Amino acid sequence: MIDTKSDKIHMHQVNTLFGIVEEPDEVDEDVDFAKEDLYRALSPQDHTDAQQVFRFSNISYYHPEIIVKKNIKELLPYINELSLFEQRWGFIGKTVDREEWCQWTEKEAVPLLNNLIKSCEKYQILEPKALYSYFFCSAQDDMLFLYEANRKNIFLTLKMPRLKNGVCFTDQIVKKDSGKTDVIAVVAVNMGKNISETAKRYLSLGRSKDYYYLNGFVLELLDAMTRYVADVVYKQEYCSGDIYDLGYARENYPQIQSSLIRMLDASLIDIRFNKDSRMTPDYSSLALIAPR
């Protein structure tokens, strides 16, 4: 098992709906935001200084690292409880206060979750695998440029989506005309073929409620596995930025997904792109981790 704890991170115990887990101490986000805002204001086109302390010479550039998690309980601390219970499963407490909501979910949602975990372990439904690699890059407007190891030759250009709020991943990347490069991590996650076949079987048998809860749980587990890999990346200190989700297999970024799958050699964890321009298997995802 990969140890994701860093000597620089102070942990504390938190009593969650899943029991007592360890989480990193909180930082003052307002202070961090103020520092970042000031830094951007002073140097809007050149943000590479924050990465200069990283050990670039040791980066396993274009060399995929694979992580396999046979025990899904190790991923539970990375699950977003609110996202799973409210958004995925619909336990929305509009008419109750937070304490009543916690009591409600502890009585209804937590036993459901525990039963799902037991079933997944008993029948080996889930096979969580992840692959990540580092790449040199720069950006111009919405275009992301990935470089060969010499940091001069561009081997892949991607047009990144700009969100409704105007934000694009390329906003966080050093500009191409600066002559400098950043480093990003590309992450692919796969929950395996068994879960896809199980979900389809539930639908074919009319077990829509079972499918609903299983589907929500596995989608949240995909995100949890991505966050786990991000912790590994943060510990290696090559990238320290936010996770930028590029969607699940059923979501539409086919041109970006297909290019990154080939670039990563994601077939190493059984992710492919089929003739219908769709990432397979169903429960797989891609994400980027920003430099800072």
ABEGO torsion letter per residue (X at the ends): XBBABBAABBBBBBBBAAEBBBBBBBBBAAAAAAAAAAAAAABAABAAAAAAABBAAABBBGBBBBBBBABAAAAAAABBAAAAAAAAAGBBBAABBAAAAAAAAAAAAAAAAAAAAAAAAAAGABBBBBBBBBBBBBBBEABBBBBBAAGABBABBBBBBBBAAGBBAAAABBBAAAGBBBBBBBBBBBAEAAAAAAAAAAAAAGBAAAAAAAAAAAAAAAAAAAAAAAAAAAAAGABABBBBBAEBAABBBAAAAAAAAAAAGAAAAGBBBBAAGBBOBABBBBBBBBAX
